[in-house]
C-alpha cells in the first residue's frame, strides 16, 4: 500500500516543532530537509506504481472489443447467426473494467462467460476465463472444442492464466476429461491448448484407421 502522506506530514510537523522548542532546528534542518525530499519522492513513486498496477488489472476497451468479437464470431461461424443480441452490463459502460461478464442465448446456443482477475482454486489474483454456462442444442458436433480453442487463443493474447468450466454436468465432465481436466475443472491456458491439439490429432488418426 502507498504511504499515507497526510500522516507523515503531521508527524514531521510535530517533530520540527519539537526541535524548535529545543532550539535544535538550526543544526538538524539540512538533514531533515534531505529526509523529507527522499521520503516524498518515495511516496510519489510508490503511489504512481500502485495506481499503474491497479490500471493494468483492468480490462481495457481493446480487450473488451475482442471479447465481443470472439462471441459473435463463434456464433456466426458455428451456427450461421448473422444477427444476435449480446448481453453484458460491463461492455455497455465503455470504460475499463476489472471484470467482464457476457452472455448469448439463442435457439442453438446458450453461453455465459466471465473474464477477469479472481482469487479462486488456491490462486490469488490470477486472470481467469470462466465458462459459467455452456449449452448446445446439437451435441457432439465439435462446438465445445471450437469454443475452447477460441478462448485459449484469446487468453494467450491477453495474458490470461487459467480457464475454468463452472459446475459442468456429467456429459460435459466426460468431455473435459478427454481434454486433460481432472477432478478440478480448471487448467492453465497453455496446457489446455496443448491438450486440445493432442485430442484433435488423436481423433484424426482414429478416423484414418477406420
C-alpha positions as MATLAB code, in Angstrom:
seq = 'XXXXXXXXXXXXXXXXXXXXXXXXXXXXXXXXXXXXXXXXXXXXXXXXXXXXXXXXXXXXXXXXXXXXXXXXXXXXXXXXXXXXXXXXXXXXXXXXXXXXXXXXXXXXXXXXXXXXXXXXXXXXXXXXXXXXXXXXXXXXXXXXXXXXXXXXXXXXXXXXXXXXXXXXXXXXXXXXXXXXXXXXXXXXXXXXXXXXXXXXXXXXXXXXXX';
ca = [
       0.000    0.000    0.000;
       1.267    3.571   -0.683;
       2.454    5.623    2.286;
      -0.071    7.905    3.936;
       1.229   11.378    3.042;
      -1.044   13.264    5.434;
       0.027   11.239    8.458;
       3.657   11.649    7.503;
       3.385   15.433    7.190;
       1.622   15.710   10.561;
       4.348   13.618   12.180;
       7.043   15.723   10.528;
       5.384   18.953   11.636;
       5.296   17.755   15.236;
       8.908   16.672   15.016;
      10.084   20.048   13.691;
       8.031   21.870   16.334;
       9.739   19.795   18.988;
      13.164   20.650   17.593;
      12.283   24.354   17.515;
      11.287   24.287   21.166;
      14.590   22.591   21.959;
      16.483   25.198   19.856;
      17.981   22.327   17.935;
      16.490   23.037   14.485;
      19.479   25.014   13.143;
      21.744   22.007   13.434;
      19.412   19.369   12.031;
      17.484   21.393    9.431;
      19.632   20.334    6.399;
      19.333   16.688    7.400;
      15.583   16.974    7.924;
      15.181   18.677    4.551;
      17.046   15.867    2.815;
      14.979   13.215    4.608;
      11.750   15.000    3.637;
      12.730   15.144   -0.025;
      13.721   11.474   -0.133;
      10.542   10.281    1.588;
       8.214   12.445   -0.530;
       9.923   11.145   -3.672;
       9.441    7.591   -2.405;
       5.777    8.270   -1.604;
       5.219    9.660   -5.111;
       6.899    6.702   -6.829;
       5.049    4.199   -4.633;
       1.699    5.857   -5.319;
       2.280    6.011   -9.080;
       3.392    2.384   -9.124;
       0.298    1.329   -7.167;
      -2.019    3.296   -9.450;
      -0.369    1.821  -12.567;
      -0.676   -1.687  -11.105;
      -4.404   -1.186  -10.497;
      -4.799    0.201  -14.013;
      -3.009   -2.814  -15.518;
      -5.502   -5.131  -13.782;
      -8.405   -3.564  -15.687;
      -9.845   -4.975  -18.897;
      -9.332   -2.218  -21.450;
     -11.540   -1.269  -24.374;
      -9.456   -3.204  -26.921;
      -9.738   -6.370  -24.871;
     -13.465   -5.796  -24.328;
     -13.932   -5.411  -28.077;
     -12.068   -8.685  -28.646;
     -14.389  -10.437  -26.177;
     -17.423   -9.244  -28.116;
     -15.868  -10.236  -31.453;
     -14.985  -13.677  -30.085;
     -18.568  -14.451  -29.086;
     -20.038  -13.036  -32.308;
     -17.521  -14.850  -34.495;
     -18.138  -18.163  -32.749;
     -21.918  -17.848  -33.098;
     -21.618  -16.860  -36.758;
     -19.085  -19.486  -37.846;
     -20.545  -22.391  -35.903;
     -24.281  -21.689  -36.134;
     -24.694  -19.250  -39.017;
     -26.177  -16.436  -36.946;
     -25.850  -13.055  -38.638;
     -27.797  -11.056  -36.057;
     -27.613  -11.599  -32.325;
     -28.089   -9.707  -29.085;
     -25.187   -9.998  -26.667;
     -25.828   -9.124  -23.030;
     -23.094   -7.516  -20.934;
     -23.567   -4.707  -18.367;
     -19.807   -4.049  -18.320;
     -19.399   -3.661  -22.091;
     -22.215   -1.100  -22.235;
     -20.240    1.274  -19.987;
     -17.360    1.554  -22.492;
     -14.776    2.107  -19.767;
     -12.002   -0.167  -18.429;
     -13.452   -2.780  -16.090;
     -11.964   -5.169  -13.516;
     -14.201   -7.975  -14.817;
     -16.446   -8.565  -17.805;
     -19.459  -10.882  -17.958;
     -21.011  -11.667  -21.334;
     -23.987  -13.820  -22.292;
     -25.557  -15.034  -25.517;
     -28.762  -17.027  -25.665;
     -30.216  -18.279  -28.948;
     -32.175  -21.326  -30.025;
     -28.998  -23.332  -30.785;
     -26.626  -21.956  -28.174;
     -26.672  -20.778  -24.561;
     -23.439  -19.202  -23.390;
     -22.300  -17.226  -20.367;
     -18.626  -16.268  -19.951;
     -16.682  -14.316  -17.322;
     -13.317  -12.630  -17.791;
     -11.129  -11.005  -15.154;
      -8.841  -11.377  -12.159;
     -10.080  -13.753   -9.482;
      -8.891  -15.412   -6.291;
     -10.098  -18.990   -6.670;
      -8.763  -22.555   -6.693;
      -5.981  -21.523   -4.273;
      -4.792  -18.908   -6.782;
      -4.628  -15.283   -5.679;
      -5.372  -12.560   -8.223;
      -4.924  -14.657  -11.361;
      -6.506  -13.879  -14.717;
      -9.284  -16.371  -15.383;
     -11.627  -17.139  -18.234;
     -14.662  -18.779  -16.643;
     -17.198  -20.706  -18.713;
     -20.095  -20.186  -16.326;
     -22.757  -21.695  -18.612;
     -22.495  -23.581  -21.876;
     -25.162  -25.428  -23.811;
     -25.725  -26.520  -27.401;
     -28.942  -27.891  -28.852;
     -26.989  -30.342  -31.023;
     -24.458  -32.413  -29.134;
     -21.149  -33.943  -30.304;
     -20.636  -31.603  -33.229;
     -17.319  -30.151  -32.060;
     -18.826  -26.917  -30.742;
     -17.264  -27.268  -27.299;
     -13.798  -27.895  -28.706;
     -14.117  -24.969  -31.117;
     -15.151  -22.621  -28.309;
     -12.310  -23.684  -26.021;
      -9.814  -23.186  -28.858;
     -11.100  -19.640  -29.380;
     -10.892  -18.924  -25.658;
      -7.335  -20.303  -25.429;
      -6.155  -18.115  -28.314;
      -7.798  -15.097  -26.721;
      -6.333  -15.968  -23.328;
      -2.801  -16.226  -24.690;
      -3.114  -12.863  -26.437;
      -4.285  -11.001  -23.334;
      -2.293  -12.754  -20.623;
      -4.930  -14.987  -19.036;
      -3.532  -17.830  -16.977;
      -6.415  -20.249  -16.371;
      -9.638  -21.436  -17.946;
     -12.333  -22.910  -15.731;
     -15.610  -24.598  -16.573;
     -18.044  -23.873  -13.761;
     -20.379  -26.626  -12.494;
     -20.218  -28.859  -15.597;
     -22.895  -31.540  -15.989;
     -21.869  -35.237  -16.259;
     -21.742  -35.190  -20.084;
     -19.589  -32.088  -20.027;
     -17.311  -33.629  -17.398;
     -16.753  -36.699  -19.579;
     -15.771  -34.455  -22.492;
     -13.488  -32.364  -20.285;
     -11.566  -35.408  -19.088;
     -10.640  -36.098  -22.713;
      -9.014  -32.669  -22.777;
      -6.919  -33.237  -19.663;
      -9.226  -31.885  -16.946;
      -9.174  -33.956  -13.780;
     -11.162  -33.611  -10.571;
     -10.769  -29.833  -10.684;
     -12.486  -28.161  -13.599;
      -9.741  -25.685  -14.473;
      -6.453  -25.837  -16.379;
      -3.656  -23.440  -17.292;
      -4.383  -21.912  -20.695;
      -1.188  -23.186  -22.335;
      -1.739  -26.716  -21.015;
      -5.334  -26.762  -22.242;
      -4.263  -25.580  -25.698;
      -1.761  -28.453  -25.968;
      -4.367  -30.941  -24.763;
      -6.831  -29.781  -27.430;
      -4.188  -30.181  -30.143;
      -3.398  -33.710  -28.921;
      -7.104  -34.569  -28.734;
      -7.751  -33.386  -32.307;
      -4.704  -35.275  -33.595;
      -5.941  -38.424  -31.856;
      -9.367  -38.049  -33.479;
      -7.820  -37.552  -36.918;
      -5.584  -40.588  -36.511;
      -8.515  -42.700  -35.320;
     -10.629  -41.577  -38.303;
      -7.865  -42.554  -40.734;
      -7.686  -46.058  -39.264;
     -11.389  -46.719  -39.687;
];
